[in-house]
Amino acid sequence: MARGKRGGRTPCPPWNPVKVLYDKGGIKNNGKKDKIISSRLNSVKLLRHIIESIKPAPKTFLSASAIGYYGNSKDIRIKEDALPGKNFIAEVCRVWENAASKISKKIPIRTVLMRIGVVFTPAGGALKRLILPFKI
């Protein structure tokens, strides 16, 4: 997918065939819950439109939500087929995955729903705290 100026988006040109589209969602939009959910649903809607317009069509659509789907499980082991949690992050993931899974009902495309755990970045976050013992 190619992005244009200021959020404008256009499908990939025909000389650049797309085999896989990856949806990792939007930004938290200043913490407003409705905007968080909207950003996820809008990204799925945009990608569905792009998938429909690309020729040849992509073979796979990857949608990555989070292990937050399971809610706060404390010390309980969770299996992939566990029910979603009851907090806001779990609700975001549930709604997001539901929207993403509907793409394959309308378009013949393999859809993979991923639930990602901790994401590491050299900019800080969890990695900054976890790497500390190795620096001592």
Residue, then its C-alpha position, 0 to 999 in steps of 0.5 A: m500500500a502506498r500512502g499519499k499526502r496527509g493521510g490520502r491513500t492509494p492502492c499499490p501500482p500494478w508493477n508492484p504486486v501485493k501478496v500480503l496486506y498487514d493491518k496493525g491498527g491506528i494511533k490511540n487518538n489522545g485516549k478517546k475510547d470511541k476514536i481508538i475503536s474507530s481507528r481500528l475499524n477504519s483501517v480494516k474498512l480501508l484495507r478491504h477497499i484496497i484488497e477489492s481494487i488490487k489486481p491481482a488480488p493479495k493472497t493473504f490479509l494479516s490483521a494484528s491485534a493484541i494479547g489484550y484480547y484476553g483481558n487481565s488474566k493474572d496468573i491464569r494460563i490462557k489458551e488461544d481459544a479462550l474467551p475475550g476479557k471484559n476490559f476496554i482493550a479486550e473489547v477493542c481487540r474483539v471488535w477489531e478481529n470481528a471486522a477483520s474476519k468479515i473480509s474473507k466472507k466477502i472476498p476470497i482471501r486467506t485472513v490471519l488474525m494475530r495477537i501480538g504480545v509485548v512489542f520491543t523498540p529501541a525507543g524505550g517502552a518495555l525493552k528499556r526496562l527489560i534490558l536494564p539487568f543485562k547492562i548492570 
